[in-house]
């Protein structure tokens, strides 16, 4: 996946959840949009090298968007909206082995029975289908273990219950953890951060919900999913 043109700067601080201040190469300080609802633990250290994109949309309050941050364990894409695009590309290329049978891909599909949307509905043209929910993983600890979530998320919890419901309707329910931190080698649940999410995920996995973790390669021009990671349930 091609990234937009990026400029380099120094991250000064991230605040008010969706904002960050960056010092540009010319020495100016700009406020940029930070498209990440999580805590960004380890990904927002003041003084880190950061990369931002610039929109040509004159109606935007903040023209620039924080995209990448360099950390001690590798570069991380902090723009969590990229996760769906990465998975969509991998699905289209049939490079996610457990889901390669599905040639029909529909994004942003309403959850049957209500309650929001799933990221994807997949079909194989022969009656088999799967609802897929994607979660971005950016929290990477010192031994290169990626953990999710990095903050308590009621929305993520609701998606687990919804995936379990899809099983009774004859669909596969699939949760995909997309590790947007290049240093992540395995993925696990951050039970210390959100113990309820960890407990519910264990329950829905027992019921038949599938969980996969995918790793990415990232530089300042391209991103792509390039490997399947171990998920430590």
Buried (B, 14 or more C-beta within 10 A) or exposed (E): BEBEEBBBBBBBEBEEEBBBBBBBEEEEEBBBBBBBBBBBBBBBBEEBEBBBBBEEEEEEEBBBBBBBBBBEBBBBBBBBEBBBBBBBBBBEEEBBEEBEBBEEBEBEBEBBEEEEBBBBBBBBEEEBBBBBBBBBBBBBBEEBBBBBBBBBBEEBBBBBEBBBBBBEEEBBBBBBBBBBBBBBBBBBBBBEBBEEBBEBBBEBBEEEBBBBBBBBEBEBEEBBBEEBBEBEE
